[in-house]
């Protein structure tokens, strides 16, 4: 009976108003998953660097481990996207990923010191199957060329950041609190992911055929065999991922391999595409993906070097409040996204009415320029430091405001652009490639953060302040250069994008 209640794809896409109702459902599911993911992400580095209750790693080692973990998380979104495209479909991929994420966080919560890396290995697989597919389903809610798509992804991005805000604040609070502790931080992440899965189970019929398996026409036994092979294969590679996280040298080998292989697969699928216009759009998408690697390498300092900088070099005074600087570091960006995302959306609409809205490439370029400005402000915190090396949390938070505007010029627009430039048959792969670029960004972020860390763990706070802020100054310069290059070559990219704005 439930099957008859499923709407058709045409009924879903012929919605009235600004947003389809299914977008609100996916918004809720993604909100809980992002609580889980960003809650865990926010405590990774400070847990590993906690000398008393954590893993007691050096700042450099914590940065490298953070980069490796995050790199694998995003790299496996490419794998998850491909298997969703070819075998599972988005719905089954999402459910499988969510279950594995819950298991991973529960394992860490049971004993963070003993099972941390085992649990992290599970969350890597789980996120890989969950993350790219819900974004692809959002894209499928719209017909090709529907001008409301960008607004839909803007709203969806707000859902991501409401979850990130809650997870970032609550998990850091629980983990660093003397009354609770690290186990409760990971337990909270598992609990909200469970809520997300229950939510999806309730709403999945409203998605109609969106996200169904692409091999439904095959005999059931054949279909089941292939699906089970994916599940079993995912668990069989767990020991390999565990080894590569423990030894970051192996992470290097993995990252040197997965990127070229993904690029070869992309080229294979692109040249297999018969439509010349589609091939051009795929190459345009590839350019955006390559630039996003640099963007995320800078942006993702938030979970690594900026987390350690916040822990050691920031005061606890924000305006009139006394607050843990790492709660600010882990939540300010999300709070600013929630506030400014709709305002920036209104600005784009107002500019579009006057026919002066910048195109996607220019927005990407502006994102880099603003990111450079933000890191210059992070660098400038050194001039507000006292003699002990403690500097202003207010200036630090101001830098995050600029980071947020930079992100809003690139990340939600990037998600939307991937769905607009990709043929339907390659939607999961291209979303996975977008997140694979994030993997390389995370990997580079860990290396950059480790380079800023003082080699002497007993170094003074003044020395650590100088090391981190000098690193932020260098990142500001690189971001300005990347933005300038993008703005210069924007006419070429626009030609490849064809009719896509």
NUVO-391694 format. One line per field, with one value per residue (C-alpha): residue in one letter; x, y, z. Coordinates in nm, 2 decimals, always signed. Example, Ala and Ser with C-alpha at 12.3 -4.5 7.8 and 13.67 -1.06 7.14 Angstrom:
<pts>
residuo <- [a; s]
x <- [+1.23; +1.37]
y <- [-0.45; -0.11]
z <- [+0.78; +0.71]
</pts>
This chain:
<pts>
residuo <- [x; x; x; x; x; x; x; x; x; x; x; x; x; x; x; x; x; x; x; x; x; x; x; x; x; x; x; x; x; x; x; x; x; x; x; x; x; x; x; x; x; x; x; x; x; x; x; x; x; x; x; x; x; x; x; x; x; x; x; x; x; x; x; x; x; x; x; x; x; x; x; x; x; x; x; x; x; x; x; x; x; x; x; x; x; x; x; x; x; x; x; x; x; x; x; x; x; x; x; x; x; x; x; x; x; x; x; x; x; x; x; x; x; x; x; x; x; x; x; x; x; x; x; x; x; x; x; x; x; x; x; x; x; x; x; x; x; x; x; x; x; x; x; x; x; x; x; x; x; x; x; x; x; x; x; x; x; x; x; x; x; x; x; x; x; x; x; x; x; x; x; x; x; x; x; x; x; x; x; x; x; x; x; x; x; x; x; x; x; x; x; x; x; x; x; x; x; x; x; x; x; x; x; x; x; x; x; x; x; x; x; x; x; x; x; x; x; x; x; x; x; x; x; x; x; x; x; x; x; x; x; x; x; x; x; x; x; x; x; x; x; x; x; x; x; x; x; x; x; x; x; x; x; x; x; x; x; x; x; x; x; x; x; x; x; x; x; x; x; x; x; x; x; x; x; x; x; x; x; x; x; x; x; x; x; x; x; x; x; x; x; x; x; x; x; x; x; x; x; x; x; x; x; x; x; x; x; x; x; x; x; x; x; x; x; x; x; x; x; x; x; x; x; x; x; x; x; x; x; x; x; x; x; x; x; x; x; x; x; x; x; x; x; x; x; x; x; x; x; x; x; x; x; x; x; x; x; x; x; x; x; x; x; x; x; x; x; x; x; x; x; x; x; x; x; x; x; x; x; x; x; x; x; x; x; x; x; x; x; x; x; x; x; x; x; x; x; x; x; x; x; x; x; x; x; x; x; x; x; x; x; x; x; x; x; x; x; x; x; x; x; x; x; x; x; x; x; x; x; x; x; x; x; x; x; x; x; x; x; x; x; x; x; x; x; x; x; x; x; x; x; x; x; x; x; x; x; x; x; x; x; x; x; x; x; x; x; x; x; x; x; x; x; x; x; x; x; x; x; x; x; x; x; x; x; x; x; x; x; x; x; x; x; x; x; x; x; x; x; x; x]
x <- [+0.00; +0.29; +0.42; +0.10; +0.16; +0.49; +0.47; +0.61; +0.92; +0.71; +0.48; +0.78; +0.94; +0.62; +0.60; +0.46; +0.64; +1.01; +1.09; +0.96; +0.83; +1.08; +1.36; +1.25; +1.25; +1.61; +1.70; +1.61; +1.79; +2.11; +2.08; +2.11; +2.39; +2.59; +2.54; +2.70; +2.98; +3.08; +3.04; +3.30; +3.51; +3.52; +3.67; +3.91; +4.22; +4.17; +4.10; +4.41; +4.62; +4.47; +4.77; +4.57; +4.24; +4.30; +4.56; +4.85; +4.97; +5.20; +5.04; +5.21; +5.10; +4.75; +4.73; +4.87; +4.62; +4.34; +4.43; +4.45; +4.12; +3.93; +4.10; +3.98; +3.63; +3.60; +3.79; +3.54; +3.25; +3.38; +3.37; +3.02; +2.90; +3.01; +2.85; +2.53; +2.53; +2.59; +2.43; +2.27; +2.09; +2.10; +1.84; +2.01; +2.35; +2.24; +2.08; +2.39; +2.62; +2.41; +2.41; +2.79; +2.84; +2.63; +2.84; +3.17; +3.07; +2.93; +3.25; +3.46; +3.21; +3.26; +3.63; +3.78; +4.14; +4.12; +3.88; +3.92; +4.09; +3.87; +3.56; +3.70; +3.76; +3.39; +3.28; +3.50; +3.31; +2.98; +3.02; +3.15; +2.82; +2.60; +2.74; +2.74; +2.40; +2.17; +2.31; +2.25; +1.88; +1.84; +1.95; +1.70; +1.41; +1.44; +1.41; +1.71; +1.73; +1.49; +1.61; +1.50; +1.77; +2.04; +1.78; +1.71; +2.07; +2.10; +1.83; +1.98; +2.31; +2.14; +2.03; +2.39; +2.50; +2.22; +2.34; +2.71; +2.63; +2.46; +2.71; +3.01; +2.90; +2.75; +3.02; +3.30; +3.12; +3.07; +3.42; +3.60; +3.36; +3.49; +3.13; +3.09; +3.40; +3.50; +3.28; +2.97; +3.08; +3.09; +2.77; +2.59; +2.71; +2.58; +2.24; +2.16; +2.26; +2.01; +1.74; +1.85; +1.80; +1.46; +1.36; +1.47; +1.27; +0.96; +1.00; +1.17; +0.84; +0.78; +1.09; +0.91; +1.17; +1.44; +1.73; +1.60; +1.85; +1.97; +1.95; +1.58; +1.53; +1.77; +1.64; +1.61; +1.88; +2.13; +2.05; +2.08; +2.41; +2.56; +2.43; +2.56; +2.90; +2.92; +2.84; +3.08; +3.35; +3.31; +3.38; +3.67; +3.87; +3.83; +4.17; +4.34; +4.19; +4.29; +4.65; +4.67; +4.53; +4.77; +5.07; +5.03; +5.30; +5.05; +4.80; +5.05; +5.06; +4.68; +4.63; +4.90; +4.70; +4.32; +4.33; +4.50; +4.27; +3.96; +4.08; +4.13; +3.78; +3.64; +3.81; +3.68; +3.32; +3.36; +3.49; +3.22; +2.97; +2.84; +2.70; +2.98; +2.81; +2.79; +3.16; +3.25; +3.03; +3.21; +3.55; +3.41; +3.31; +3.66; +3.81; +3.58; +3.68; +4.06; +4.03; +3.81; +4.11; +4.30; +4.00; +3.94; +4.31; +4.28; +3.93; +3.98; +4.24; +3.93; +3.95; +4.33; +4.56; +4.29; +4.15; +4.49; +4.54; +4.20; +4.28; +4.61; +4.63; +4.29; +4.13; +3.79; +3.62; +3.38; +3.21; +3.05; +3.06; +3.31; +3.32; +3.55; +3.74; +3.70; +3.33; +3.36; +3.61; +3.38; +3.05; +3.10; +3.12; +2.79; +2.61; +2.73; +2.61; +2.27; +2.25; +2.41; +2.32; +1.96; +2.09; +2.35; +2.08; +1.86; +2.16; +2.21; +1.84; +1.84; +2.16; +2.00; +1.70; +1.93; +2.12; +2.45; +2.47; +2.82; +2.84; +2.94; +3.31; +3.33; +3.16; +3.43; +3.70; +3.55; +3.54; +3.92; +3.97; +3.76; +3.93; +4.26; +4.12; +4.00; +4.34; +4.50; +4.28; +4.38; +4.74; +4.66; +4.55; +4.93; +4.91; +4.64; +4.83; +4.95; +5.30; +5.19; +5.08; +4.71; +4.52; +4.17; +3.88; +3.68; +3.92; +3.94; +3.56; +3.56; +3.79; +3.54; +3.27; +3.48; +3.55; +3.18; +3.11; +3.39; +3.24; +2.90; +3.04; +3.18; +3.05; +2.67; +2.71; +2.96; +2.72; +2.45; +2.69; +2.80; +2.44; +2.38; +2.70; +2.67; +2.46; +2.21; +2.39; +2.70; +2.54; +2.68; +3.02; +3.05; +2.93; +3.18; +3.45; +3.35; +3.40; +3.72; +3.85; +3.76; +3.96; +4.27; +4.19; +4.17; +4.49; +4.67; +4.52; +4.67; +5.02; +4.99; +4.87; +5.16; +5.40; +5.28; +5.31; +5.61; +5.85; +5.91; +5.60; +5.74; +5.76; +5.61; +5.27; +5.43; +5.64; +5.33; +5.14; +5.41; +5.43; +5.06; +5.00; +5.30; +5.14; +4.81; +4.98; +5.12; +4.78; +4.63; +4.88; +4.81; +4.43; +4.46; +4.67; +4.42; +4.13; +4.31; +4.38; +4.01; +3.89; +4.13; +4.04; +3.66; +3.57; +3.72; +3.54; +3.21; +3.24; +3.28; +2.98; +2.76; +2.41; +2.47; +2.49]
y <- [+0.00; +0.24; +0.21; +0.36; +0.67; +0.74; +1.05; +1.04; +1.24; +1.48; +1.54; +1.62; +1.85; +2.04; +2.20; +2.55; +2.81; +2.85; +2.51; +2.15; +2.00; +1.71; +1.97; +2.03; +1.66; +1.62; +1.94; +1.76; +1.44; +1.63; +1.85; +1.56; +1.39; +1.72; +1.74; +1.40; +1.48; +1.83; +1.74; +1.46; +1.68; +1.96; +1.74; +1.53; +1.75; +1.87; +1.51; +1.38; +1.67; +1.65; +1.56; +1.45; +1.29; +1.25; +1.07; +1.30; +1.35; +1.64; +1.94; +1.84; +1.48; +1.58; +1.80; +1.52; +1.27; +1.51; +1.58; +1.20; +1.12; +1.40; +1.32; +0.96; +1.07; +1.28; +1.05; +0.77; +1.00; +0.94; +0.57; +0.59; +0.81; +0.57; +0.27; +0.47; +0.55; +0.20; -0.04; +0.08; +0.40; +0.70; +0.58; +0.25; +0.41; +0.67; +0.42; +0.19; +0.49; +0.62; +0.28; +0.24; +0.60; +0.52; +0.20; +0.40; +0.67; +0.41; +0.22; +0.54; +0.64; +0.30; +0.37; +0.66; +0.57; +0.21; +0.22; +0.57; +0.47; +0.16; +0.38; +0.65; +0.38; +0.29; +0.66; +0.71; +0.43; +0.55; +0.91; +0.80; +0.63; +0.90; +1.24; +1.26; +1.10; +1.33; +1.63; +1.45; +1.38; +1.75; +1.82; +1.56; +1.76; +2.01; +1.99; +2.09; +2.47; +2.54; +2.88; +2.78; +2.52; +2.76; +2.89; +2.52; +2.44; +2.76; +2.64; +2.29; +2.45; +2.62; +2.28; +2.16; +2.45; +2.43; +2.08; +2.19; +2.47; +2.24; +1.95; +2.18; +2.35; +2.06; +1.80; +2.04; +2.13; +1.77; +1.66; +1.94; +1.95; +1.80; +1.69; +1.49; +1.39; +1.27; +0.95; +1.17; +1.38; +1.08; +0.93; +1.25; +1.22; +0.86; +0.95; +1.23; +1.02; +0.76; +1.04; +1.13; +0.77; +0.75; +1.08; +0.94; +0.62; +0.83; +1.06; +0.84; +0.74; +1.11; +1.11; +0.88; +0.73; +0.97; +0.77; +0.43; +0.16; +0.21; -0.17; -0.23; -0.39; -0.68; -1.00; -0.97; -1.23; -1.05; -0.72; -0.86; -1.03; -0.70; -0.50; -0.75; -0.75; -0.37; -0.40; -0.69; -0.52; -0.20; -0.40; -0.59; -0.27; -0.15; -0.30; -0.12; +0.22; +0.16; +0.09; +0.40; +0.63; +0.50; +0.55; +0.88; +0.78; +0.53; +0.81; +0.99; +0.68; +0.65; +1.02; +0.99; +0.70; +0.78; +1.12; +1.01; +0.70; +0.92; +1.15; +0.86; +0.74; +1.09; +1.12; +0.77; +0.87; +1.21; +1.08; +0.81; +1.09; +1.14; +1.49; +1.75; +2.01; +1.77; +1.70; +2.07; +2.11; +1.82; +1.99; +2.31; +2.11; +1.97; +2.32; +2.41; +2.09; +2.16; +2.51; +2.39; +2.18; +2.49; +2.66; +2.37; +2.34; +2.69; +2.67; +2.34; +2.49; +2.54; +2.17; +2.16; +2.45; +2.70; +2.45; +2.43; +2.81; +2.86; +2.62; +2.78; +3.14; +3.29; +3.47; +3.34; +3.68; +3.73; +4.07; +4.04; +3.67; +3.41; +3.12; +2.83; +2.96; +2.62; +2.64; +2.97; +2.81; +2.52; +2.71; +3.07; +2.97; +2.78; +3.05; +3.31; +3.09; +3.06; +3.44; +3.55; +3.28; +3.41; +3.77; +3.69; +3.50; +3.81; +4.02; +3.78; +3.81; +4.19; +4.20; +3.95; +4.18; +4.46; +4.22; +4.28; +3.95; +3.80; +3.46; +3.14; +3.17; +3.53; +3.42; +3.15; +3.41; +3.64; +3.35; +3.32; +3.69; +3.71; +3.40; +3.57; +3.87; +3.64; +3.48; +3.82; +3.90; +3.58; +3.69; +4.03; +3.88; +3.88; +4.25; +4.22; +3.96; +4.03; +3.95; +3.59; +3.52; +3.54; +3.73; +3.86; +3.62; +3.91; +3.97; +3.59; +3.57; +3.87; +3.67; +3.39; +3.63; +3.70; +3.32; +3.26; +3.52; +3.36; +3.01; +3.13; +3.25; +2.91; +2.60; +2.60; +2.74; +2.46; +2.19; +2.34; +2.38; +2.02; +1.90; +2.15; +2.06; +1.68; +1.44; +1.26; +0.92; +1.07; +1.27; +1.06; +1.04; +1.42; +1.49; +1.24; +1.41; +1.74; +1.58; +1.41; +1.76; +1.83; +1.52; +1.66; +2.00; +1.82; +1.63; +1.95; +2.13; +1.88; +1.92; +2.30; +2.30; +2.07; +2.30; +2.59; +2.39; +2.45; +2.15; +2.21; +2.10; +2.31; +2.63; +2.94; +3.06; +3.36; +3.14; +2.93; +3.25; +3.37; +3.04; +3.01; +3.37; +3.37; +3.06; +3.24; +3.53; +3.29; +3.14; +3.48; +3.55; +3.21; +3.27; +3.62; +3.47; +3.19; +3.44; +3.66; +3.36; +3.25; +3.60; +3.63; +3.29; +3.33; +3.40; +3.07; +2.87; +3.04; +2.92; +2.56; +2.60; +2.67; +2.77; +2.70; +3.02]
z <- [+0.00; +0.09; -0.26; -0.41; -0.21; -0.38; -0.61; -0.96; -1.05; -1.26; -0.96; -0.74; -0.99; -1.08; -0.74; -0.67; -0.47; -0.40; -0.25; -0.30; +0.03; -0.01; +0.03; +0.39; +0.46; +0.33; +0.52; +0.84; +0.76; +0.66; +0.97; +1.20; +1.00; +1.00; +1.38; +1.40; +1.15; +1.27; +1.63; +1.57; +1.35; +1.61; +1.88; +1.67; +1.70; +2.05; +2.17; +2.01; +2.15; +2.50; +2.71; +3.02; +2.90; +2.53; +2.32; +2.42; +2.06; +1.98; +1.80; +1.47; +1.50; +1.58; +1.27; +1.05; +1.19; +1.15; +0.79; +0.72; +0.89; +0.71; +0.38; +0.40; +0.50; +0.19; -0.04; +0.03; -0.07; -0.43; -0.38; -0.22; -0.50; -0.77; -0.59; -0.55; -0.92; -1.03; -0.78; -0.45; -0.54; -0.32; -0.06; +0.03; +0.02; +0.27; +0.51; +0.50; +0.56; +0.85; +1.03; +0.99; +1.13; +1.43; +1.50; +1.47; +1.71; +1.96; +1.95; +2.03; +2.30; +2.47; +2.52; +2.33; +2.42; +2.31; +2.02; +1.88; +1.55; +1.50; +1.54; +1.31; +1.04; +1.05; +1.04; +0.73; +0.54; +0.67; +0.57; +0.23; +0.16; +0.32; +0.23; -0.16; -0.20; -0.01; -0.20; -0.53; -0.43; -0.36; -0.72; -0.85; -0.70; -0.98; -1.35; -1.56; -1.59; -1.30; -1.17; -0.82; -0.78; -0.63; -0.37; -0.28; -0.23; -0.02; +0.21; +0.22; +0.31; +0.60; +0.73; +0.71; +0.92; +1.18; +1.24; +1.24; +1.49; +1.73; +1.69; +1.71; +2.03; +2.21; +2.13; +2.22; +2.54; +2.64; +2.55; +2.73; +3.03; +3.36; +3.43; +3.11; +2.90; +2.56; +2.56; +2.59; +2.29; +2.06; +2.22; +2.13; +1.77; +1.75; +1.90; +1.66; +1.36; +1.48; +1.48; +1.12; +1.01; +1.17; +1.00; +0.66; +0.71; +0.77; +0.47; +0.21; +0.03; -0.04; -0.27; -0.51; -0.76; -0.66; -0.51; -0.61; -0.72; -1.09; -1.14; -1.05; -1.39; -1.31; -1.15; -0.77; -0.70; -0.92; -0.76; -0.41; -0.49; -0.61; -0.32; -0.06; -0.24; -0.19; +0.18; +0.24; +0.03; +0.25; +0.56; +0.41; +0.34; +0.71; +0.81; +0.52; +0.62; +0.98; +0.89; +0.67; +0.94; +1.20; +0.98; +0.79; +0.55; +0.40; +0.38; +0.15; -0.08; -0.08; -0.17; -0.45; -0.60; -0.55; -0.72; -1.05; -1.06; -1.00; -1.28; -1.52; -1.44; -1.49; -1.83; -1.93; -1.84; -2.00; -2.34; -2.33; -2.32; -2.68; -2.64; -2.70; -2.49; -2.20; -2.23; -2.22; -1.91; -1.74; -1.80; -1.66; -1.35; -1.33; -1.32; -1.03; -0.85; -0.89; -0.75; -0.46; -0.34; -0.27; -0.10; +0.13; +0.22; +0.37; +0.49; +0.68; +0.91; +1.13; +1.25; +1.28; +1.33; +1.43; +1.68; +1.85; +1.82; +1.98; +2.26; +2.36; +2.23; +2.26; +2.56; +2.69; +2.64; +2.35; +2.38; +2.72; +2.75; +2.90; +2.66; +2.56; +2.25; +2.08; +2.10; +1.90; +1.66; +1.60; +1.58; +1.47; +1.10; +1.12; +1.31; +1.06; +0.76; +0.91; +0.96; +0.63; +0.38; +0.33; +0.32; +0.06; -0.13; -0.13; -0.25; -0.55; -0.63; -0.62; -0.84; -1.08; -1.12; -1.21; -1.44; -1.24; -1.05; -1.08; -1.26; -1.08; -1.18; -1.05; -0.72; -0.69; -0.74; -0.49; -0.24; -0.26; -0.23; +0.08; +0.22; +0.18; +0.37; +0.65; +0.69; +0.70; +0.99; +1.16; +1.11; +1.25; +1.58; +1.67; +1.72; +1.99; +2.20; +2.55; +2.68; +2.75; +2.39; +2.45; +2.19; +2.12; +2.07; +1.93; +1.64; +1.58; +1.56; +1.32; +1.09; +1.09; +0.97; +0.66; +0.62; +0.62; +0.34; +0.14; +0.19; +0.09; -0.24; -0.32; -0.13; -0.17; -0.52; -0.59; -0.49; -0.71; -1.00; -0.99; -1.03; -1.32; -1.51; -1.46; -1.68; -1.47; -1.51; -1.35; -1.07; -0.79; -0.94; -0.99; -0.64; -0.51; -0.71; -0.55; -0.21; -0.32; -0.39; -0.03; +0.07; -0.09; +0.07; +0.41; +0.35; +0.25; +0.55; +0.78; +0.62; +0.63; +0.99; +1.09; +0.92; +1.14; +1.46; +1.68; +1.67; +2.04; +2.25; +2.54; +2.33; +2.48; +2.38; +2.22; +2.00; +1.90; +1.83; +1.60; +1.42; +1.36; +1.26; +1.02; +0.86; +0.82; +0.65; +0.39; +0.33; +0.28; +0.00; -0.17; -0.15; -0.31; -0.60; -0.66; -0.66; -0.91; -1.15; -1.13; -1.22; -1.51; -1.67; -1.60; -1.97; -2.07; -1.80; -1.89; -2.25; -2.13; -1.91; -2.21; -2.10; -1.73; -1.53]
</pts>
